[in-house]
Amino acid sequence: MNEKKKEPLFHIVKRSALPWYQALLIRIAAIILALILCAVITTITTGINPIQVYESIFAGAFGSVRKTWVTLQNISILLLISLALTPAFKMKFWNIGGEGQVLVGGLAAAACMICLDDKMPGGLVILCMVLASIAAGAVWGLIPAFFKAKWNTNETLSTLMMNYIATQLVAFFTIVWEVPKGSGKIGIINQDTNLGWLPQAFGSKYLLSIIVAALVTLFMYVYLNFSKQGYEISVVGESENTAKYVGIKVEKVIIRTMLLSGAVCGLVGLLLVGGINHTVTTTIAGGQGFTGVLVSWMSKFNPLTMVFSSFLIIFMDRGASEISTNFGLNHSYADILTGIILFFIIGCEFFITYRLQFRKKAEKEEQ
């Protein structure tokens, strides 16, 4: 006699699209739960009042006017890198080379500042820096895109390897241009003349990158959602065969999209070298080329949502140093708190997309 196969306790069922306010409430609930868990862990492991820890994190990010400006500037840089990576990701081209594209953009800007010193007016030097940085980043994105389009190479590996090449290029030219000789670093470029230093926006040295980030965010939102090129990116990302069937040249879309992605990363390199640090090092991108991958995925490739994701990550990172200063906790402890919060935020996307259907409820629905 055949026994009826026992059904599992629950099934995972894909939801229909939730209203935006319900999805927002789920994300807010996830953040609140993450903060509660962080508070419990803080109390158990350190004995410190978690409210004081949160106050220190806030003070580290917004405790003074200067800290506030630096936080906003850092948010703008991370946001720009995330925006640069998004068109490629939406096309399912896994561009892990943001770090290298930023580095070569910064290297091109530094080369203009050093090599064109005393050879042309400051305005022309800045124009050359803009063109060179954007072109360098675009070319660095074009190389893996070309091989992907022509021979279907693995873009994850190729873009990742391009990061290491860019790092070694910067290391090489750091030795070539080092000041003083034997120091192993370039130092502040054109500190006496300020040649090639990007102009301040409205008298603030922090505002330029913030304005650029706002403009690029608006452009990328319109480009991805309302332009023909953005539509082609979406179609290629859904199915290359469908794209070819409707007459879209997939190879052309891949190359064009990576040119744009690399160009925006090159622009970030320009801002870092010409507007913020006035020097170039192998660590000038600070790993944000990889953090931008997380921001883009967390935001589901929505440029407007990336503003809040970038804010959260920079806010926690800026608060880390304040925690170590006030309570003697190292930077890793703040990273643990950040990891818990990000885990809850990423995990809540599961409950936005899927729901659990329990066996008893399913049987009642069938009856």
N, C-alpha and C positions, 0 to 999 in steps of 0.2 A: 504494500500500500504506500503510495507516494505521499510524503508529508509536504505540506505547503512550506515553501521556503520562507524563512523568517526575514522580514524586512528590517533594515537598519533603524536605529533609534531616530535618526534625522537625516535629511538630505540637504545638500547645498543647492539653492535655487537662485538663478539670476533674477535680479529685480528689474522691473521696468524703471525708467528714469525717475529718480526722486526729484521733487521740487527743490529749487536751490536753497530755500530756507531750511528744509529738513536736513539736507546735506551739510549746511553750515552748522546747524545745531549738533549734529553728530561729531563734527570736527571740534567744536567748542567743548563738548563733553569729553572728547579724547584728551584735549589739552588739560582740562581740569583734573581728570583721573591721573594723568601723568604727573602733574604738580603734587597731587596728594601722595602718590607713590614715592616721588622724590623726597617729599617731606618726611615720610616714614623712614626711608633709607638713611637720610641725613641724621635724624634723631638717633637711630639705632647705632650707626657706625661712628658718629663723631660726638654725639651728645649736644650738638649745637642747635639752638632754636632755628628751625627752618625758615621762619619769617625773616630773621636777620640775614640768612643766606640770600633769600630772594631780594631783600632790600639792597644788599651789596651788589648783586648782579645788576639791578636797575641803576645803582649809583655808578657802576663801572661803565655803563653805556650812556647814561644821561645825567651824570652827577654834576656836570659843569657845562658851560657853553661850548668850550673847546671839545670836550668829550662827545657832546651831542653832534657837533659838526663832523668829527672824525667818524662817528658811528654812521651817520648819513652818507658820508663819502665812501666808506667801506661797503655799505649796502648797495650803493650805485655801481661800484666795480663788480661785485658778485652778480648783481642783476644783469649787467651788460654781458658778462660771460655766459650766463644762463640763457639770455635771449639769443646770443650768437649760436649756441648749440641746438636750440629748439627746432629751427627749420629742418636740420639734418635728422634729428631724432623723430620728428613727425613723419619724415619720409622713410623711417626705419633704416637710416644710415647711421651706424653707431659711431659717432664722432667722439672719440676719447682724447682727441688731440688739442683741446682748447688751451691747455697749458703751454704747449709748444708754439701754437699760433700767437698767443699773447707774447711769448718770449721773443719770437722773431720780429714781431711788430715793434716791441720795445728796443730791440737791437738795431733795427733800421732807423728809428728815431735818434738813438744815441749816436749812430754813425753820422747822421746829418749834422748833429750838434758839434761833433768833434772834428769832422773832416771839412766842414764848411765854415769853420770859425775864421773870421776876418776875411772871408772871400765874397760875401754878399750881405745885404741888409738883413736885419732880424726878421722882417716880415716874410721875405723870400725863403729864409731858412725854415720858418715855421710851415710855410706852404710845402716845401720839399719834405719836411718831416711827416706831414699829414699824408701826402701822396705815397711816400716810401713805406710808411707803417701799414697803411691799408693794403697796398700792393703786396708787401711781404707776407702779411697774414693770409691774403687771398691765395697767393701762390702756394703757401704751406698747406692750405686746405685743398687746393686743386690737385696736388700730386697724388694723394691717396684716392681722390675722386676719379681721376683719370684711369688709374689702374682698376678700380672697381667697375667703372663703366665699360672699359674695353675687355677686361679679362676676368671680371667677377672675383677679384681678390678679396680677402677678408679685411674689411675696413677697420674692424676693431684692433687687429694687430698692427696694421699699417699706420693708423693714426697714433696709436700708443708708441710705436717705435720712433715716429717723427718727433715726439716729445723729447726723447733722449738725444736725438741729433740736434735739436734746437738748444738743449741745455749745454751740450758740448761746444756748440758754436759760440754761445755767450761766454762760456768759460775760456775759450781760446782768445776771443777778442778782449776779454777782461785783462789777460796777460799782455796782449799787444798794446792796449791803451792804459795800462796801470799807471797811477800817479800816487805817490812817487814810485820809481822803479823798485821792484822787489816787494812791494806792499801786498800784491795779489788782489787789489781792488782798484776801481776807477776813481772813486770819490765823487764829490759833487761836480758835475760837468758845467764849465763856464760860470763858476761861482762869482767871478769878478764882473763879468759883462752881462750875465743873465741871457746870453744869446741862445735862442732856441727854447727858452722857458715860455710855456703857454701863458697867454694873458689871463689875469684874474677876471672873473665875472662879477660885476657890480662891487668890486673892491674886496671880494672874499676869495681866498685861495682854495676854499673847499667847494665852492658852488659850481664850478665848471663841469666837473664829472657828474654832479647831480642833475644839471640841466641836460647834459648829453644823454644820461640814462633815461630821463623822462621822455625826451624826443624819440629815442630808439624804441622805447616801450610802446609808444603810440604808433610809430611806424610799423613795428613788427606785428602788433595786433591787427592793424588794417591790412597789412601785407598777407598775413596768414589766413584771415577770415573773409576778406572782400576783394582780393585780387585774383586774376587768372592764374598767376604763378603759384599763389597759395593753394588754389583749388587743385592744381596739378600735383603739388607736393602731397596733398591729402590722398589723392587717387593712387599715386605711386606707393604711398605708405600702406594703403589698404590692400592693393594687389597690383603687382607689376604687369601681370597678364591682362588684367582689365584695362590698365593704363594704355598698354600697347594696342588693345582691341579698339579703344575709342580714339586712337590716333596720337596719343601723347608720346613724344620721343623721350623714353626713360633715361637714356644716357645723357641727353642734353639737360634734363631736369636735375640729375645727380650732380653734374659738373657745375651748373648754375647755382644750385643751392649751397654747395660747399664753397664756392667763391664768395657768396654772401656771408656764410658762417665764418670763414677765415678772415674776411675783411673787417667784420665787427670785432673779432678777437684782436686783430692788428690795431684797431682803433683803441682798444683797451690798453694795449702796450704803449701806444702814444701817450695816453693820459697818465699812465704810471710813470713813464720816464720824463715826459716833457712838462707834466703838470703837478705831479705829487712828489716823486722821489728825486727827480733831477739826476738820476744815475741809473745804471743797469747792473743787475746781478742775476745769478742763476736762480735765485729764490724770489725774484721780484713779484711773480704771480702768486706766491704764497700758497700754492696748492689749490687755488680757487678754480682752476680749470677742471679739477675733479669734483670739487664741491658743487660747481655749476651743473654737473650731471644730476646730482641729487635734487637740486632745486627745480630743474626742468621736469624731472619725473614726478616729484611731489606735486607739482602744479598742473600735471596732466597737459603740459605744453601750452598752458594758457598764460600769455604774457602779463596779464593784469594780476593773476593769482601769484605769479612769481615775485611780485613786490612784497607780499606778506611772507612768503617762504624765505626770501633773502633776509628780510627783517628779523625773522625768528632766529636764523642761524647766526647772523652777525651779532644780534643782541646777546645771545648766550656766550658767544666767543669773546665779546668785549667784557662781559661780566666775569669771565674766568680769572683774569689778572686781579680783579678787585677781591675776589674770594681768597686767593692765595695771600694777598697782602693783609687782609683783615683777620683771617682765621688760621693762617699758616698751612692751608691746604694747597697741594700742588695743582697744576693746571689739569691734570688727569681727572681730578674729581669733578671739575666743571664739565669735562668731556663726557663723563659718565651721566651726569644729569641731562646734558644735551642729547646723548644717545637714547636715553629713556623717553624723552619727549618726542624725538623724531620717530622712535619705534611706535609709539601710540598714534602719531599722526599718520604714518604710513599704514599702520594696521587698520585704522578706522576706514580707510578706503575700501577694505574688504566688505565691511558692513554697509557701505554706501552702494556697492555694486551687487552684493549677494545678500541673501537672507537664509536663515536656518528654518527648514520646514520639518517639524517633528512628526513622528509616525502616527500618533493618536490623532493629531489635528488633520493629517492627510487622509486618514481612514474616515473621519467624520465628514470631510469635504466630499469624498467619494460616495458615502451613503446619502 
